[in-house]
Amino acid sequence: QAQLVESGGGLVQPGGSLRLSCAASGFTFSTKDMSWYRQAPGKERELVAKITAGNMPNYADYVTGRFTITRDNAKNTVYLQMNSLKPEDTAVYYCRATSPSVLSRFAYWGQGTQVTVSS
């Protein structure tokens, strides 16, 4: 049974930093693309960043230069380092695992971790 468990959320002041972690189990982590999404109250869930199984990252425009996604295949964990946080970054952040193959239906979500940016 695939499982994703996020941690590291919390309350931070504008301009501050947080590092989110997503620990994976139950599947071969190194062969999966890993993504971070977020959902603010009353808004659609949106992609924040993705890192492929081949370790290629890409980012949504609104976080480029502020957020960094990395993965540690030895620890089956993906991270999201968030710097220069803004109040509009407040959301529940979700981890997602997907297969690089378009023929695969493999897709799992974590339960989410709350990030609140406020003074």
C-alpha positions as CSV (number, residue, x, y, z in Angstrom):
1,Q,0.0,0.0,0.0
2,A,1.5,3.3,-1.1
3,Q,1.7,6.0,1.5
4,L,2.8,9.6,1.6
5,V,3.2,11.5,4.8
6,E,3.9,15.2,4.8
7,S,5.4,17.2,7.7
8,G,7.1,20.5,8.4
9,G,4.2,22.9,8.0
10,G,3.4,25.6,10.5
11,L,3.0,29.3,11.2
12,V,5.7,31.6,9.9
13,Q,6.1,35.3,9.5
14,P,6.2,37.0,6.0
15,G,9.8,36.7,4.7
16,G,10.4,33.6,6.7
17,S,11.3,30.0,5.6
18,L,9.9,26.5,6.1
19,R,11.0,23.1,4.8
20,L,8.3,20.6,4.0
21,S,9.1,16.9,3.9
22,C,7.2,14.0,2.3
23,A,8.1,10.5,3.4
24,A,7.1,7.8,1.0
25,S,6.6,4.1,1.5
26,G,5.0,1.1,-0.2
27,F,6.4,1.7,-3.7
28,T,9.7,2.2,-5.5
29,F,10.2,5.8,-4.8
30,S,13.2,6.4,-7.1
31,T,11.1,5.5,-10.2
32,K,8.3,8.0,-9.5
33,D,7.8,11.7,-10.3
34,M,7.1,13.6,-7.1
35,S,5.2,16.8,-6.9
36,W,4.0,19.4,-4.3
37,Y,0.6,21.0,-4.7
38,R,-1.2,23.5,-2.6
39,Q,-4.8,24.5,-1.9
40,A,-5.9,27.7,-0.3
41,P,-9.4,28.1,1.2
42,G,-11.9,28.6,-1.6
43,K,-9.4,28.0,-4.4
44,E,-8.5,25.1,-6.7
45,R,-5.6,22.8,-5.9
46,E,-2.6,24.0,-7.9
47,L,0.8,22.6,-8.8
48,V,3.7,24.2,-6.9
49,A,6.7,22.2,-8.0
50,K,7.6,18.8,-9.5
51,I,10.8,16.7,-9.6
52,T,11.0,13.9,-12.0
53,A,12.4,10.4,-11.4
54,G,15.4,11.7,-13.4
55,N,15.8,14.5,-10.8
56,M,14.7,17.3,-13.1
57,P,12.8,20.0,-11.2
58,N,10.3,22.5,-12.5
59,Y,8.3,25.2,-10.7
60,A,5.1,27.3,-11.0
61,D,6.0,30.9,-12.0
62,Y,4.8,32.2,-8.6
63,V,7.4,30.3,-6.6
64,T,10.3,30.3,-9.0
65,G,13.4,31.7,-7.2
66,R,11.8,31.3,-3.8
67,F,11.0,27.5,-3.5
68,T,13.3,24.6,-4.2
69,I,12.2,21.0,-4.6
70,T,14.7,18.1,-4.0
71,R,14.5,14.4,-3.4
72,D,16.6,11.9,-1.5
73,N,16.1,8.5,-3.0
74,A,18.0,6.8,-0.2
75,K,15.5,8.2,2.4
76,N,12.4,7.9,0.1
77,T,11.7,11.5,0.8
78,V,11.0,14.6,-1.2
79,Y,11.5,18.1,0.2
80,L,10.2,21.6,-0.5
81,Q,12.3,24.4,0.8
82,M,10.3,27.6,0.9
83,N,12.0,30.9,1.4
84,S,10.8,34.5,1.3
85,L,7.3,33.3,2.2
86,K,4.3,35.6,1.5
87,P,0.8,35.6,3.0
88,E,-0.5,34.4,-0.3
89,D,1.5,31.2,0.1
90,T,-0.9,30.2,2.9
91,A,-2.4,26.9,2.0
92,V,-2.5,23.2,2.7
93,Y,0.4,21.7,0.9
94,Y,0.1,18.2,-0.5
95,C,2.6,15.7,-1.8
96,R,1.8,13.6,-4.9
97,A,3.5,10.6,-6.4
98,T,2.9,9.7,-10.1
99,S,4.4,7.4,-12.7
100,P,6.5,9.0,-15.5
101,S,4.6,6.7,-17.9
102,V,1.4,8.0,-19.4
103,L,0.2,4.4,-19.6
104,S,0.3,4.1,-15.8
105,R,-2.5,4.9,-13.4
106,F,-0.2,5.1,-10.4
107,A,-1.1,8.3,-8.5
108,Y,-1.2,8.9,-4.7
109,W,-1.7,11.9,-2.5
110,G,-0.5,12.6,1.0
111,Q,-2.9,14.0,3.6
112,G,-1.5,17.5,3.5
113,T,0.3,19.9,5.9
114,Q,-0.9,23.4,6.7
115,V,1.3,26.4,6.0
116,T,0.2,29.7,7.4
117,V,2.2,32.9,6.6
118,S,1.1,35.7,8.9
119,S,2.5,38.4,11.1
